[in-house]
């Protein structure tokens, strides 16, 4: 029965850790390196290229050493590399504190740590570094693919730990053990994810660069600034309307308002803030839920014009909506809109004066044209009509790639190039109106949005970024005028893809003619939206709602902790039952025999491991002489059925009966 | 074990052994590892892992990372599950006692335990430890494996295996599962033979000791005789055997070829007990080498004249246990 006579190697070593892993074995190293690669590679999109390249090169170097079985490089060389890396990071970022330099240091550290793995502790430290890097990836991206990648990375990290604990096993076994552990960890994760008391972060000050480099609107506008966004299919917001959404031509999402013009660029000016809107909403009302992607600014491009909101939002005197803090996480707001409400009817003189100011000697040709158009007009409404009529007559061309403009952009656009994007139209229109003495300002934001038929969400992308104008008319207040509509009405009705004459300017996903691709994209984005809403958007408030719905009261901490402990115990109990279960005995003969032996053992005559059925019969006969005959018959029947050819069912039943008839207490 | 020894020094450890691990007198084999005698605690690596998870959790809270929470909770769940995997790696093992060959003091005694894995899955990364020594091994699926643990045997007498630990850190190295038991297993430690002993008494010089007649010696080949049990293998006529002949023993005629009496009482009076035993041990080996028959006389124990492996073992055993308390001597039937 002794399978392998194994006189294990004896060691007088004191420490398990340092002694048992003199160096990385190939099987262990493969998992570790795979885990490290899975943790480092996705950061390549954000890291400075040299850091990503150096990190991956260090991993590759380790891989080659591992494969050849060579010795690790000398410590001095690693130290030199570490110093060089530190100097490089310092030169790249100017400091060591913050998310980006920290990440760069972490990537280099992982590469160097793996190169100097000697003891088990080094390998574990490497695995922990991999896990930290995975966490850091979530700062940049928490989408579904990233989650899948992180799951794979976690599996690899666990496999690396298993391979470390069990150097003798083969790779497939390591992976299977790791997968079992991961699968058993996931129910715990679900319970903890739902019930663990959520706290609204941050707990301490975030590094200044924690949420930098978000694309989106800006509080200045120069020719070309919005057309840049026009190429990005990134999602800016999603809106779910309670009823039917407004028609495309009325979907104006109001962002920064730009009043000050320096001849070339438009700038926002400070405005007063209040808890309620600066107007009394009237007319039909639309209710919707807006989910906005983080852009690290306070503004909230709401549908014109928002009604009163909960105190979590602020309203400005230039009719914008602001969040209390910069939006650093994907956030959701329940909003309402009154598209027909008049706004700014009693605007202050100061604002109106600022909205007619033009720098001297800029765009002289436009100023002259505006004065000619305005001559003899009865009121501002008529000036507006004349300017619109003139612009329409010019047959301006709407394009994503307008020619570059010089010092007098309105003049050059109007008289020379006549090709432009929405900011050219809006800016030129505003210059003309101001020159004619009409208060006018630029509004930026998004226009339009595409309905996803899968989940009925209106998706607003960066490519929907838009600039339009607002004119103040006596008695009517601020009136929206979209000069782009004059040249490209389709831009307003159907979106950018239909307005451009040449589709090839647009990225693949934004083109109008790719129907199947769009449908695929709709599905994917609906899935992402569900993910965002239910997984990533699981905030402290939503947790309270859910717990209340589960009947856990108002989510008192004690109740939550009790629920958490109960669920964890149930899971643990299930795992325990799994760990002590015995595989069922398949063979009925063997099952009968084992139960018979157990019964005899209880009666004081246990079977020794070396006793075969016939030896055991003799042994039993000595213990229970009165039943010698019956015992011998049972043992002989068992031996015949067990060692003979496949027994017929009636023989098995006969054995069962024989055992049942036995009367030994 | 070493780690806990530093954690629970002296008294504390004895209390833990007695009340927590219920360590008592040696228990008879087979020892089955059930749930009540398997303990689990995190290792140092496990504590480091827990601290890392805590840091990651704080970072997730701070940056509002939903997936960060998910990652931390998954890892924590897997670590919790690994606790049961470690437990399960020991659960259901049965230990039986194997052989334990006598050794000379100063050598290392190898205790062989037969460990039966009834499950149809391999059990990895197991360690058996006693007397500060560890043996690492893996159990094949549904197999009984003999595991040898070498322990230093500094003194003659009986070396009990004593408090023995079977532990595992599989699967993640974060959790240590272990079981403590005292198997009823001893190793006979023979007195170390004196390094440079004086010549055998009555061998080569002087008159033969009283009552002992001349026997075969070692010096000159005198002929062949039929093999008897107990003849030294070095004297077997292997060439004859290899040619297909009968098993014969080569006889030598020599001045030393006579029966010897190895007598405790005849030793110089200045020697202490251990040095006497050590010298007797060396003499027994020398007599065996020389092919002499010999008798051993100890106070209270007389082994009549004979030769061969059984005789030698009986004599050495007498030396090993000489003067030791009876319960120690009779510990093994």
Interface residues (C-beta under 8 A of the other chain):
Chain A: X1 X2 X3 X4 X5 X6 X7 X8 X9 X10 X11 X12 X13 X14 X15 X16 X17 X20 X120 X121 X124 X128 X131 X132 X134 X135 X138 X139 X142 X146 X147 X150 X151 X154 X158 X161 X162 X164 X165 X166 X168 X169 X173 X177 X178 X180 X181 X182 X184 X185 X186 X187 X188 X189 X192 X193 X196 X199 X200 X201 X202 X203 X204 X206 X210 X328 X329 X535 X536 X537 X538 X539 X572 X575 X576 X578 X579 X580 X583 X609
Chain B: X2 X35 X44 X45 X48 X49 X52 X56 X58 X59 X60 X61 X62 X63 X64 X65 X66 X67 X68 X69 X70 X71 X72 X73 X74 X75 X76 X77 X78 X79 X80 X81 X82 X84 X85 X87 X88 X91 X96 X108 X110 X112 X114 X116 X119 X120 X122 X124 X125 X127 X128 X132 X133 X134 X135 X136 X137 X138 X140 X143 X144 X145 X146 X147 X148 X149 X150 X169 X170 X171 X172 X173 X174
